[in-house]
Amino acid sequence: MPDGIAAALLGLVVVLGVVGPAGAAAGVSAEPGAVGTVSTDWTDPSGGPQTTDATRTTGATEITNCTTVTESGVYVLAEDVRNASPTRLRTGLGACIAIRADDVTLRGGGHTVAADERGGEPGVVGVLVSARTRAGEATLSGATGGGQERRSNVTVTNLSTTRWGAGVAVLGTTDATLRNVSAVENLGDGVFVENSPGIELLGGTVRASNTGLFLRNAPDARVEGLNLTGNLAGVSVRNSDGVTLEGVGVAGSSQYGLGVFASANATIADSTAADNGFADVILSRSDDAALRNLTIARESGGTDGGETRPRSRSVGIYLNDSADTALTRVSVADAPGTAIYAARDSTAVGERVTLGNATLSFETRDVALDPATDAPPLPTDRQVVGVPLRAVPTDEDSDLALSVGYDDAAVDRTSATEDALSLWRFDAGEGWRRVESVADAERNVASAEFGDLSRNGTVLALVGEAESGNATDRS
């Protein structure tokens, strides 16, 4: 592994302890687009009947400026709330719209809640749902003194927040739902959630924030159809078991895209990540995660002399002290850096994983795995079938069981016979060696186990022998 990547990973470990809620988003620029645009394209995947704010306003209380909701009921934003300038309280959080009641629905109607042109202060939130506190005040860490009791059944739909200390904050609430809620160009986090089990965030856009979505102590949260662009970090899940991220798109984060920390049984499914700083996906101290139908894409980094210049990343998927990760139908585009990096007693099982143009399945412990772009030449009359890989151990107990898929066309291009296919390895100082392997011609798969990986990297390749050749196993 190049020294630059190792240095970047060391930096990443430091960064993971630094990125927190409601910090300044210095240096993060928004994509072009209208401030306050609300994404309203989330629909129920079950195909049930869809309703909109416009069809459900009977009996609702209209809101036209900053306010505090203290009674249950249905509330509707009648117009944009702009140039609002609430100040931070001496203790706790300030907010433009504060919800301090159970059984509340706030329908935004596609409107925007915006601070004045000076921008909101840290600790002042666009929309705040806060717990009941006893002899204490709500903060972005819950309550100060006296403890708290959770609110329940609060729904916020179809609105956008901009220029606040945090766009939306949900603290100490059960059965909360944010549907098509967006946060654009806020000083701190776009959406901050804490102590709110089972919250649902459905649709919406978060752009140009510190952390786009920060979830802490929110077990069984469900995030679906959220798009995050140009944030310091995309999604940060902390101390929240059983979280599901589905249909999420995250791109252009300075530090990382999707991060799960100290949270077991997380699911990331049907999602895409591209061009996200140190890593696109991070699992740290998070066992039994499932990554399914996940695409780590490659995006353009601009132009150089009229030609597209690809951005570089350090790691596609980074596993740190995380056991039993399951990867199914995961695709990592070929790009500078490492596709999968597992370290510190991290184990993973991959099925139908694509790295660049290589399709494989594997069981591994503490191995960095990536397509090999500089494979050494093979012995005479032997050809690589498909794409070689490079495996680098990240710990003394690293191991790898690998199954590599191939197609008949790749075999034909090498003029090899399918029954002569086998997996080989190349280690510096030892050259190429055939590895005891099993080829399944019906499934077009060859499998082998690899131990004692070279510290500088072992090249692995599916190798065929030309039909007319009489090659020997020389290096």
N, C-alpha and C positions, 0 to 999 in steps of 0.2 A: 504494500500500500504506500503510495507517495507520502513523503514527509508532510506535505502541505495539508493532506487530508487528516493525518494523525493530529496535526496541530489544530485543525478546525474542530475535530471531535473533542479535544481537550477544552477548547474554548466553549464548546456547546455545553459541556458538563457544568462550567461556571455559569453560563447564561441561564440554564434551567433554574437555578436558584435565585435569579435576579428578576426575571419577568414576573410581575405581579399585577394586581388589579389597580385600576385608576391611576396609572402613572402617566407622565407626559409622553406624547407621541411625537417628540421632536424628530425631524428628518423624514417623517412619513408624509408623502404627498398623495393626494387623492387622484384617482383617474378622472379624465374629463367626464363631465356629466352634470346634470342639474342637482344641486344640493337639495336633499329632502325628498328625492323620488322614492315612492313606496313601491316595493315589489308586491304585487297582488296575484302572482301566478301559482301559488300553492293551492292544490286541490286535493281532496280526500282520495287517496289511491284506491280505496275500497269501492269507488264509483257511486257513493251515496249522493243524495240530492245536495246541491250547493246553494247556499244563501249568501247574500251580501249585506253590508251595512244598510244599503238603501232600502232593502226589503224588510228591515227589522227595527224601525225607529219608533214605532207606535209606543207612546207612554214613556219615552226616554227623556232624561234631563239633558238639556243642551249645555255645552261648555264652550265658552268663547275666549277665555283667558286663563291664566294660571289659577289653580284652585286646589283645595284639599277635599277629597271625597271621604265622608265619615259615615255614610249610610249605605246600606245595601241597595242595589238597583241597577238600572241600565242607564249609561251616560253616553252621549254622542258629542264628538267634536263638531261644532257647527261651521267652523272655519279654521284657517291656519292660526296658530298662536305664534306670533313673530315678535322679535325684538324684546322678548321677555328678559327680565333682569332680577330674578329672585336672588337673595344673598344667602350665603352659608350661615346656618344657625351657629350659635356659640358652641353647642354640643350636637352631635349627630349630623344628619344630612339635610341640606336644603333641596327643594324640588319645585319644578314648575307645576306639575300635576302629581300630587301625592294621594295614593289610595290607602286609606287606613280603615278599611271595613271588609267584612266577609261578603261573599255572594255579590260581587261587583262585576259588571261587564262594561268595558270602555271601548266604544267603537270609534275608530279614528276617521272613517270615511275618506281615507286617502290624504288626510291633511298632515301638516308638519308642525311640530313643536320645536321652535327655534329660539336660542338665546340671542341677545343683541349682538351687534357687530363686534363688540369687544371680546366676545366669547365667554362661556361660562367659567366659573371658578371651580377648582378641584373641590369635591364634596358637594357640588350642586348638580342634581340629576334632572334630566328631562322628564321622565316618567318614573315614579318610585312606588313600588308596592312593598310595604314594610310590615314587619311583625308587630304584634302587641307587645309592648315592653312594660316591665314593672320596675318603677324607680330607675329607669334608664332610658337611653335614647338610641334609636336605630343608627347604625353606622354601616360602612361597607364591610365590616367584619361581624355584623349581627347586632349586638346590643352592648352597651357599656353599663355594667352594674344592674342588679336586680333581675337578670334573666329575661326570657322572652317566651311568648306563646305564639304559635304559628297561626297565621290567618289561613283561610281556605276559600277555594272556589273563586279565583279572580282571573278574568279573561281580558286581554287587551288585543285589539285587532286593527289592522289596516291604518297604521300611522308611521311617521318617520320622525326621528329626533336629530338635531344637529347643533354643534358648537357647545355642548354641555361638558361638565366634568366627566360624566358618564351618560350615555344616551338613555339607557333603561336599566333599572336595578330592581331585582325581585329578591327580597330578603325574608326568610322565615315564613314561607307560604306553601301550603299543600294544594294540590289540584289546580295549579296555575297554568295558564296557556297564553303564549304570545303567538299570534297568527298574523303573518305578513306584516311584521313589525321590523322597521329598518332603522339603522343608526349610521349616520354619515358625518365624517369630520368632527368627531367629538374629541375633547382633550384627552380623556382617559380611555376606559374600556367602552366598546360599543354597547354590549349587553353584559351585565354583571348579575350572576345568580349565586345565592348562598343560602344554605340551610332550607332548601326547598325541594324535598323529595318528589319525584314523579312529574316534575315540570315538563311541559311540552312546548317546544319552539318550532313552529311550522312556517316555512317560507321566510322571506325577508332578505335584506341585503345589509351587510356591514362593511364599511369602507373607511380607510384612513383613520384608524383608531390605534390605541395601545394594543390590548388584546381584543380581537374582534368579539369573541364570546368567551367569557370566563365563568366556569362552573366549579363551585366548591361545596362539598357536603350536600350534594344534590343527587343521591342515589336514584337509579331507575329513570333518570331524565331521558327524554327522547327529543332529538334534534333532526328535523327532516326538511330537505329542500332549502337549506340556508346557503347563501352565497357570500363569500368573504374575499375581499380584494384589497391589497395594499395596506395591510395592517402590520404592526410590529410583530405580532404573533396571530395566527388564525384562530384556532380553538384550543383552549386550555382546560382540561378536565382534571380536577384534583380531589382526592379523597371522596370519590363518588363511584361506588360499585354499580355495575349493571347498566351503564349509560349506553345508549344507542345513537350513533351518528349515521344517518341514512340519506343518500341523495345530496350530500354536502359537496360544494365546490369551493376550494380555497386556492388562491394564487397570489403571488407577489408579496408574501410575508417576509419581513426582513430577517426573522430568526427561525421560525418553524411554522409548518402548516397546521397539522392536527397533532396535538400533544395530549397524552393520557398519562397521569402521574399518580402513583399510589392508589390505583382504582382497578379492582379486579372485574373480570367478566365483561369487559367493554366489547362493543360490536361497532365496527366501521364497515359500512356496506354501500355498494352502488354509488361510490363517491369518487371525486377526482381531486388531485393535488398537483400543482405545477409551480416551479420557480419559487420555492420557499426556502430561502436562506440556508441555514446549516442542514436542515432535514425537512423532508415533506411530511413524514409521519414519525412520531416518537412514541414509544411505549417505555416508561421507566417505572420500575417496581410495580408492574401491573401484570399479574398473571392471568392466564386463561382468556386472553383476548382473541377475538375472531375478526379477521380482515377478509372481506368477501366482495368480489366484483369491484375491486379497487384499482384505479388507474393513476399511476404516477407519470405525468406527461412531461414533455419537453417543450418549453416555450421559447420564443424569440427574445433575445436580449437587446434588440435594436439593430442598427445597420453599421457596417464598416466598409467604406468604399463602395456603397451600393449593394453589398451582399449582406444577407441576414447573418447576424452573429448570435449563436446560441448562448443562453445563460448557462452558468455552471452551478452545480449543487455539490454539497459534500456527501450527503447520504439520501437515498430514497426512503428506506425504512430503517429506523434505528431502534434496536432493542437493547435496553439496559436493565439488567437484573429482573428480567421478565420471563417467566417460565410458561411453557405450553401455549405458545401463540400458534394459532391456526390460520394459514394463508390459503385461500381458495380463489382461483381465477383472479390472481393479482398480476398486474402488468406494470413493469418499471421500464420506462423508455431508456434507451442507451444514451448516456450523457456523461460528462466528466464527473468523477467522484465514484462512490460505491453504491451499488444498487441496494444491497441488504447488509447491514452491519449488526451482528449480535455479539454482546459482550457481557461479562460479569454474571455468569451462570444463566444466560438466556438460552432457552430452547425453543425450537419452532418446527412445525410440520407444514410443508408446502405441497399443495396439489394444483397442478395446471398453472404453475407460475411462469410468467414470461419475463425474461430479462433481456432487453434488447430484442434480438431475433431468436433467442434460445428459449425453448419450452421445456420445463423440467418439473419434477417433484423431488422432495427431499425431506430428510429428518436431520436436524443439525443442532449442535451446541457450540456456542461461542465461535462462530466463523463469519468472516466477511466474504461475500460472494458477489461476483460481478463478471460480465462478459470480458474475455481477454482479447485485447486488440493487437497484441504483439506476441502471439504464440511462436515459440522457436520452431524451426523447420523439422519436419518428421523424417524418419528413416526413408530410404528409397522405396518406391512403390507403395507407399502408404499415404493416405489423404484424410484430412479432417472432414467428417460428415457433419454439416451444420456449423454451429458456432462454439468455439472453445470457451471455457470459463476459467476464472482465476479464483482460488480459494485461499484465504489468509487466516491463520488461527489468531484469535484474540485472547486466548488463555491456554495454559498448558494442557487442559483436558478437552481441547477442541476435538470434535469429530463430525463426520459428514457421511450420510448415506444418500446417494444421488441416483435418480432415474432421469435419463435424458431422452426426450422424444425426437423423432426424425421422420421425414417423409420420403417416399420412394424416389421423388425427383432428386433429392439431395444425394441419395445413394447412387443414382444413375450418373450424376455429374462427376462422381469420383471414379466411375468405372469399377466399382467394388461389388463384391457379392454380399448379399444381406447376411448370409450365415457366417461371414467372416468378420462381422462388426464386433468391436469390443471397446471398452473404455481404457484409456491410457492416461498417464500422468507424467508431468515433467517437473523435476526438482533441480535447482541449480547444483551442479557438481555431480549429479547422478544421471542426467539426461532423461530421455523418454523411456518409460517402462510400461509394459502391458499390465493391467490390473485384472485380477480374477473378477469376471463380470458375467452377467446373465442377459442375453438378448432375447426379447420376445417379439418375433417377427409378426405375429398377428396383431399386436398392439403397437408395433413400431416404437419400442422402448428398449433401452439398454440400461442396466442397473449395476451399481457396485458400491462398496464401502471404502472410504478413504480415511486412514489414520495417519498420524505423524506428518501432518501438513508442514511444509517448509515455512519458516518464520517470514521469509521474504516472498512467500506466495507460491502455491503449486498450481500449475496449469493443468486443467482437466479437459479431455477431448474424447469424443466418440470418433474412432478411427476405423477406416475400411482399408482392406488390402486389394489392390488392383487385381482383376481376374487373371491377367497374364503374368503377374509378378511372382517371384519366388523370394519375397523379402524375409529377412531374419529379424529377430528382436534386438537389433543393435541400436546404440544411441549415437 
